[in-house]
Amino acid sequence: MQILVCVKRVPASGGAPQLSADGRDVDTRHLAFTVSPHEECAIEEAVSLVADLGGSVTVLTAGPAEADEQLRYAISMGADHGVLVDTGPDEIDPQATAAAITEATRALEAEAGPFDLILFGNESPDAGNYQVGVRVACALNRPMVTGVKGIELDLEAGRAALRRHVPTGVEVYDAPLPAAVAVKEGLNLPRYPSMRGRLRARKAEFAVLEAAPEPGGLRKIRLRLPEEKRSETVLLGQGAAAAPAVVDLLEELEIV
């Protein structure tokens, strides 16, 4: 069982991001970086499947040289191999990213055979374009299911049962292997890297592939921060004098 997991280096920010002076990029000078919760679940799922079925997990990222940090995190979680597709310091659009991943995947498969499963996060938390996984699957001529929260494999039959939640219930897709899958947070509970895993990740060596894909069709004009929502506190009164106002409020909220 050979599984490829594709991850993206994204800013880790719990608050409102700061924009660059021209408003076209996020100012990352004071930010740490991570992978998305979706991709963390993808790594966990791959490691768990290989632990049960045998095989190996390869994690690939397309981005700057600093993205090896995210590969080391995946190795600390239990992945076996890491591949950095160096696309340079500037962010590239999803079409160019998909082209770089597709070219790298073909090179890896030409050397070691096809991956049975290629896992993506459903979308990245920074851009949220929902495109890369689908574009790669189409280019590689693999069946693709998105929004997946359950994976069951039957290697003897060469098929995968893929579950995803919809407003009316649960959909189950039967897909032939090899296949591509975009998973969502909630698929599993990702493990916390052990000290042994972190030490192993520090010593890990990665394959580095150079890539210079042609620009895609998207052009970023500018970024806008969402309007800040401010809460307002209203004083209803003091002591017993506030009782009528409290009752009126509870009736308005249909609590009494």
Helices and strands as residue ranges (DSSP letters): E 2-7, E 10-12, E 32-34, H 37-53, E 56-63, G 65-67, H 68-77, E 81-86, H 94-112, E 117-121, H 132-140, E 144-148, E 150-154, E 159-166, E 169-176, E 179-183, H 195-203, E 207-210, G 239-242, H 243-252
